Amino acid sequence: GLSYSAYIDRSIEVLVVDDIVQGLTKSLVFALIITVVGISNGFSVAGGAEGVGRATTRSVVMAISYIVIADMVFTYFLNR
């Protein structure tokens, strides 16, 4: 096994500040995508409970699609 202190020491050796910044930036962008898609679809709901169900499904599909596209853009520009 690997001791806790050895794990921490090795993690500190291999972690780079750029990796942490990229991870936090991507998380923030993904959160913004989810929020904007959810709000935009939520404000346009009509038709009662059925409309809410359709808007929820549409929001999930759109958010996943936009996140995949955003992740591809991040990968293209950040790993050059």
C-alpha positions in Angstrom: 0.0 0.0 0.0 0.8 3.6 0.0 1.0 5.7 3.1 -1.0 8.9 3.5 2.2 11.0 3.7 3.7 9.4 0.7 0.5 10.0 -1.3 0.5 13.7 -0.2 4.2 14.1 -1.0 3.8 12.6 -4.5 0.7 14.6 -5.2 2.5 17.9 -4.4 5.3 16.9 -6.6 3.2 16.2 -9.7 0.5 18.9 -9.3 1.1 22.1 -11.3 -0.7 25.3 -10.5 -1.9 25.5 -14.2 -3.7 22.2 -13.7 -5.6 23.5 -10.7 -6.5 26.7 -12.4 -7.7 24.9 -15.5 -9.8 22.6 -13.4 -11.4 25.4 -11.5 -12.0 27.4 -14.6 -13.7 24.5 -16.4 -15.9 23.8 -13.4 -17.0 27.5 -13.3 -17.8 27.5 -17.0 -19.7 24.2 -16.7 -21.7 25.6 -13.8 -22.5 28.7 -15.7 -23.6 26.6 -18.7 -25.9 24.5 -16.5 -27.3 27.6 -14.8 -28.0 29.6 -18.0 -29.6 26.7 -19.8 -31.7 25.8 -16.8 -32.9 29.4 -16.3 -33.6 30.0 -20.0 -35.6 26.8 -20.3 -37.3 27.3 -17.0 -38.6 30.8 -17.8 -40.3 29.5 -20.9 -42.3 26.7 -19.3 -45.9 26.5 -20.2 -48.4 23.7 -19.9 -48.3 22.8 -16.2 -46.5 19.7 -15.0 -46.1 18.2 -18.4 -44.4 21.4 -19.6 -42.1 21.3 -16.6 -41.1 17.7 -17.5 -40.4 18.6 -21.1 -38.4 21.7 -20.1 -36.4 19.7 -17.6 -35.5 17.0 -20.2 -34.7 19.7 -22.8 -32.5 21.5 -20.2 -30.5 18.4 -19.4 -29.9 17.4 -23.0 -28.9 21.0 -23.9 -26.6 21.4 -20.9 -24.8 18.1 -21.6 -24.4 19.0 -25.3 -23.0 22.5 -24.5 -20.7 21.1 -21.8 -19.3 18.5 -24.2 -18.7 21.3 -26.8 -17.1 23.6 -24.2 -14.9 20.7 -23.0 -13.7 20.1 -26.6 -12.9 23.8 -26.9 -11.0 23.8 -23.6 -9.1 20.7 -24.7 -8.2 22.2 -28.0 -6.9 25.5 -26.6 -5.4 24.4 -23.3 -3.5 21.4 -24.6 -1.6 23.0 -27.4 
